[in-house]
C-alpha cells in the first residue's frame, strides 16, 4: 500500500504537543520525534539530529554505523505498526536495548506516521547485559571503560509507572494531532458511514477523544469549557465505562496545569495499607519491605492534577487524610512525623451516588462538599443514542488493522446496536467494534450476524413486531400486558411520525421524551421511513 507523505512537524505549533515535549525533556531528558509511515525519522531526512540526554544515543547517532542501526530500529517500529498487530501505543527495544515508546498517527484510518521518544531503561541492567551493551557501543564508538561506565550512568531509568506515564503523554500528543487534522478535514475520520441509514450529526472534537454531538454531550462540553479554565476541585459522576478518565484528562490538558503532571489512581484497586502508601508515600522502615523513602502519588502530582477514580470506595480512615490534603495542602507519609506540602488539583470520580453514601455514613459529609465543588455528570450511552453512529465510526477507525478504509455497518446492524441496552456503556461499545474489526476479514459492510450473541438476543423475536405494529384490537388473543402496551405505544409513535412528516425532534417534544429515547423506540418497533 502506498502511504501519503505527511510532514507531521507542522503540528509542533500545537500548545499541547509543545507542552508534552517540554515535560518529556525536563523529566527524563528524552526527545519527541516524528517518523513517517515507512519509519524514516523526519528530522534525519533534513540532516538534523536531536539525541536524548543519553550519552549512548549521542555516541550512536554521531557515528555512521550507529546512525544506521538507530534508524533501522525506528523502521522496525514502523513495520510493527503497519503489520496490523498494533495500532495503539507501542513499546519496543532499540538495537542497544533502550525503550522506544511510539504512538501511531492516523488520518482517515490510514497510518501516516508516528510520534516517538526513546533512550531509557525500564530496569537496571545486570552484569551480562552491561557487557553486551558496552560491546555493542564499541562497534561504532571507541572509548575507555570509565567513559562507558559514565555513559551508562547517564541513561534515564524509568520504572513501570513512569514508563506508563511517558506512554500516556506520547499517546495524548498523537491524539491531539489527529484531533486537529480531523477538524481541518471536516472530521472525516469521525463522520458516520453512509451505509448506517441515518444522517450524521456534527462531531464534537474540541476535547480530543471525547466523541459526541447529542444534546446531553453538547451541554457537558459547554460545562467543560468553563471548568477547564479554573483550578477548582471537580467531581465526575457517571456509570462504569462512560469515559470519566477522558473527562479528567480533558480538564487537565486543556487547563492551566497542562504542563504539569497528570496522575491517576483507582481507589478500589488496593487495600487500605497499599493505597495509603501509594497516595501519601512512606519513609524507610515504616513497614516490612520499606527499604527506602518512597514518594507518594500526591507528591508526584505536585503542581499538576490528581485523578482519583472510584473515590466512593475509599475507606473512612483514608477519607480523613484526603480531606487534610484538600483543606491544608499537606500530607504525612506513612511512618513520617513531618508533613509535606503539595499543590494538587483534585479531579475525583465515582459511579456511586456520593450523596447517598453520605446519608448512610459511608462517605464523610465534609469531604463530599470539598470534592463536589464543580460537578460533571457523564450520560450513559443509552441516553445518548444519537451519538451511536459517530461512536461506531470512531471505534471502527481506531481499531482498523487492515489496509484501506475501515468497514461500515449495515443499516440493520446499526438498528440492532440501537436496540441494545449497553450496560457497559462506551467501553462495551468499543470492545464490540474491536471484535467486529477482527471478524470483518476484509468485508466492507458488516451484517447483524457478526454481532455478539448478547446483542442479538436482545432483538425483538420474529413475529412479535407485527403484533406491536397495530392497535390493541389487532393483537392476538392471549397477548401479554407488555405486548398490549407496546402495541399501543408503537401505534402512537407510528401515527405521530406520519403526522409530523417524520420529524423526530418535534414528535419527541410532543410525547415528552428525549429524541434519543424516541430513536431507540423507533428502532425497537421497526419504524423506519420507507422512501
C-alpha positions, 0 to 999 in steps of 0.5 A: 500500500502506498502511504501519503507523505505527511510532514507531521512537524507542522503540528509542533505549533500545537500548545499541547504537543509543545507542552508534552515535549517540554515535560518529556525533556525536563523529566527524563531528558528524552526527545519527541520525534516524528517518523513517517509511515515507512519509519524514516525519522523526519528530522534525519531526512533534513540532516538534523539530529536531536539525541536524548540526554543519553550519552549512548544515543549521542555516541550512536547517532554521531557515528555512521554505523550507529546512525544506521542501526538507530534508524533501522530500529525506528523502521522496525517500529514502523513495520510493527505498526503497519503489520496490523498487530498494533495500532495503539501505543507501542513499546519496543527495544532499540538495537542497544536495548533502550525503550522506544515508546511510539504512538501511531498517527492516523488520518482517515484510518490510514497510518501516516506516521508516528510520534516517538521518544526513546533512550531509557531503561525500564530496569537496571541492567545486570552484569551480562547485559552491561557487557553486551551493551558496552560491546555493542557501543564499541562497534561504532564508538571507541572509548575507555571503560570509565567513559562507558561506565559514565555513559551508562550512568547517564541513561534515564531509568524509568520504572513501570509507572513512569514508563506508563506515564511517558506512554500516556503523554506520547499517546495524548500528543498523537491524539491531539494531532489527529484531533486537529487534522480531523477538524481541518478535514471536516472530521472525516475520520469521525463522520458516520458511514453512509451505509448506517441509514441515518444522517450524521450529526456534527462531531464534537472534537474540541476535547480530543477523544471525547466523541459526541454531538447529542444534546446531553454531550453538547451541554457537558462540553459547554460545562467543560469549557468553563471548568477547564479554565479554573483550578477548582476541585471537580467531581465526575459522576457517571456509570462504569465505562462512560469515559470519566478518565477522558473527562479528567484528562480533558480538564487537565490538558486543556487547563492551566496545569497542562504542563504539569503532571497528570496522575491517576489512581483507582481507589478500589484497586488496593487495600487500605495499607497499599493505597495509603502508601501509594497516595501519601508515600512512606519513609524507610522502615515504616513497614516490612519491605520499606527499604527506602523513602518512597514518594507518594502519588500526591507528591508526584502530582505536585503542581499538576492534577490528581485523578482519583477514580472510584473515590466512593470506595475509599475507606473512612480512615483514608477519607480523613487524610484526603480531606487534610490534603484538600483543606491544608495542602499537606500530607504525612507519609506513612511512618513520617512525623513531618508533613509535606506540602503539595499543590494538587488539583483534585479531579475525583470520580465515582459511579456511586451516588456520593450523596447517598453514601453520605446519608448512610455514613459511608462517605464523610459529609465534609469531604463530599462538599470539598470534592463536589465543588464543580460537578460533571455528570457523564450520560450513559450511552443509552441516553445518548443514542444519537451519538451511536453512529459517530461512536461506531465510526470512531471505534471502527477507525481506531481499531482498523488493522487492515489496509484501506478504509475501515468497514461500515455497518449495515443499516440493520446492524446499526438498528440492532446496536440501537436496540441494545441496552449497553450496560457497559456503556462506551467501553462495551461499545468499543470492545464490540467494534474491536471484535467486529474489526477482527471478524470483518476479514476484509468485508466492507459492510458488516451484517447483524450476524457478526454481532455478539450473541448478547446483542442479538438476543436482545432483538425483538423475536420474529413475529412479535413486531407485527403484533406491536405494529397495530392497535390493541384490537389487532393483537392476538388473543392471549397477548401479554400486558407488555405486548398490549402496551407496546402495541399501543405505544408503537401505534402512537409513535407510528401515527405521530411520525406520519403526522409530523412528516417524520420529524423526530425532534418535534414528535419527541417534544410532543410525547415528552421524551428525549429524541434519543429515547424516541430513536431507540423506540423507533428502532425497537418497533421497526419504524423506519421511513420507507422512501 
